[in-house]
């Protein structure tokens, strides 16, 4: 709803995320959440990551203003969509 955009690129090998990169258009909160997300997901099984919570991203950052929780939600939702798109192939 804020207009921020996150694009996520994943390198998936044998159902594990080997590398992740992002581009974004938006605020510093989205940049922080996207950066945290890429660190959290590397070397993880994609099926396990479908259970990633917004609180996992916020916790990794050790705290962000409540007004930026939406950024963590954008990051998590983008990951879930990317994994689901991959599974359709």
KARAMO-V164887 format. One line per field, one symbol per residue. psi: psi as a letter, one per 40 degrees, with the letter a starting at -180 (. if undefined). A space follows every 10 residues. Layout:
psi = ???
This chain:
psi = eeeihhhhhh hhhfeihdih iiiihaiddd dddddddddd eheihdddee ehiddddddd eehiideedd dddddddddd ddddddde.
